[in-house]
Structure formats: C-alpha cells, structure tokens
Amino acid sequence: HEERAFICPGPGAPFLLGLANPRPADAPPPALVEDLYARLHALGVEVLLDDRDERAGVKFATMELIGLPWQVVVGPRGAAEDRVELRHRGSGTKEDISPVMLVERFAP
C-alpha cells in the first residue's frame, strides 16, 4: 500500500489497468480510446474504462481507491503524437509509449 490507498497486485486487482481520458472536453477522438479498450479487452486484459464526464483528479482517485496497479492516460497531446502515458502505481514510474506497444506489453 501507499499513503493514499492500497495497491492490489496484478492477480488480485479487480482490473489490471485503468484507461482514462483526463480532459473529456479536449478529448482525443472517442474512437481512439474505445479502440484501445477493445483491443486490450479482446486479449483478455481486465480493463476499467473510465469514460465519465469528471475531472482527471476524480478519475485517478477512483483508480487509486480500488487499487488498480496500472493507469493509462490518453490525453489530446499524446494522442496527436500516437502516444499514451502508462503509469505504474507501485513504483511510481511513468512512460510514454505507443498504443501498439501498450497492447503488446499486456498481451498474455
């Protein structure tokens, strides 16, 4: 666990990763987020798609409260460059990777 919330290990987490668009008003095309979700889900990856019309902080707080070990942020700037931000809660690491690399990393 950490000071904000607990972190479930991958096998014990309700979802392996959370997928969110932090600013729906400035959103990348919804098809981009939905396509990424569909590709991961088709591989059997447990993904929580947070498509609520909420602020980024609310979305990330929810993911932390339920203990998701990974967060994927699909923002407008990254989407324009074909990049997403992958965050690992346990280590605190962040990296920008392509959606294709993200899918390959989590493919079983």
VMD Tcl script that draws the C-alpha trace (Angstrom):
set ca {
  {0.00 0.00 0.00}
  {0.95 3.64 -0.10}
  {-0.20 6.67 1.90}
  {-3.12 7.48 -0.46}
  {-4.58 4.00 -0.96}
  {-3.73 0.36 -1.28}
  {-2.26 -1.17 -4.44}
  {-3.52 -4.59 -5.47}
  {-1.03 -6.91 -7.09}
  {-1.97 -7.72 -10.70}
  {-3.70 -11.07 -9.99}
  {-5.64 -9.67 -7.01}
  {-6.77 -6.43 -8.59}
  {-10.36 -6.03 -9.77}
  {-8.89 -4.70 -13.03}
  {-5.28 -4.85 -14.19}
  {-5.34 -1.36 -15.59}
  {-7.49 1.73 -15.77}
  {-7.90 3.63 -19.02}
  {-8.85 7.30 -18.80}
  {-9.04 10.47 -20.80}
  {-8.14 13.20 -18.31}
  {-9.92 16.06 -20.11}
  {-13.10 14.95 -21.89}
  {-13.72 18.47 -23.25}
  {-10.34 18.41 -25.03}
  {-10.68 14.74 -25.82}
  {-8.88 12.80 -28.45}
  {-11.40 11.15 -30.74}
  {-13.51 8.76 -28.64}
  {-12.77 6.08 -31.24}
  {-9.09 6.12 -30.18}
  {-9.89 5.42 -26.53}
  {-12.59 2.89 -27.38}
  {-10.31 1.10 -29.87}
  {-7.56 0.77 -27.30}
  {-10.05 -0.55 -24.76}
  {-11.49 -3.04 -27.29}
  {-8.06 -4.35 -28.30}
  {-6.97 -4.91 -24.69}
  {-10.31 -6.43 -23.71}
  {-10.22 -8.79 -26.73}
  {-6.91 -10.13 -25.43}
  {-8.49 -10.91 -22.08}
  {-6.90 -7.98 -20.24}
  {-9.10 -6.73 -17.40}
  {-9.51 -3.03 -18.22}
  {-11.57 -0.38 -16.47}
  {-12.60 2.30 -18.98}
  {-13.39 5.49 -17.09}
  {-15.40 7.49 -19.60}
  {-17.23 9.58 -17.01}
  {-17.51 13.31 -17.53}
  {-15.39 14.04 -14.46}
  {-12.16 15.88 -13.74}
  {-8.91 13.97 -14.11}
  {-8.29 14.01 -10.35}
  {-11.61 12.28 -9.69}
  {-10.84 9.56 -12.22}
  {-7.34 8.89 -10.89}
  {-8.56 8.95 -7.28}
  {-11.15 6.29 -8.14}
  {-8.48 4.10 -9.73}
  {-6.31 4.51 -6.64}
  {-9.15 3.75 -4.24}
  {-9.97 0.45 -5.92}
  {-6.28 -0.48 -6.10}
  {-5.53 -0.62 -9.83}
  {-1.81 -1.29 -10.33}
  {-1.62 0.38 -13.78}
  {-3.14 3.57 -15.20}
  {-3.23 4.52 -18.88}
  {-3.80 8.17 -19.71}
  {-4.95 9.05 -23.22}
  {-4.73 12.82 -23.48}
  {-5.14 15.07 -26.50}
  {-1.46 15.99 -26.80}
  {-0.26 12.39 -26.59}
  {-2.98 11.17 -28.94}
  {-1.83 13.68 -31.55}
  {1.63 12.07 -31.32}
  {0.26 8.49 -31.18}
  {1.37 8.13 -27.54}
  {-0.28 7.22 -24.26}
  {1.09 7.60 -20.75}
  {1.48 4.38 -18.78}
  {1.77 4.78 -15.00}
  {2.72 2.04 -12.56}
  {1.40 2.87 -9.12}
  {3.71 0.62 -7.16}
  {6.94 2.08 -8.48}
  {5.62 5.50 -9.49}
  {7.18 5.17 -12.93}
  {5.62 6.84 -15.96}
  {6.42 6.31 -19.60}
  {5.06 7.47 -22.91}
  {4.51 4.59 -25.31}
  {2.56 3.96 -28.46}
  {-0.85 2.30 -28.19}
  {0.55 -0.68 -30.14}
  {3.37 -1.13 -27.60}
  {0.86 -0.87 -24.76}
  {-1.26 -3.67 -26.18}
  {1.85 -5.82 -26.78}
  {3.07 -5.27 -23.22}
  {-0.17 -6.50 -21.66}
  {-0.95 -9.27 -24.16}
  {-0.97 -12.65 -22.40}
}
mol new
graphics top color blue
foreach p $ca { graphics top sphere $p radius 0.5 }
foreach p [lrange $ca 0 end-1] q [lrange $ca 1 end] { graphics top cylinder $p $q radius 0.2 }
display resetview
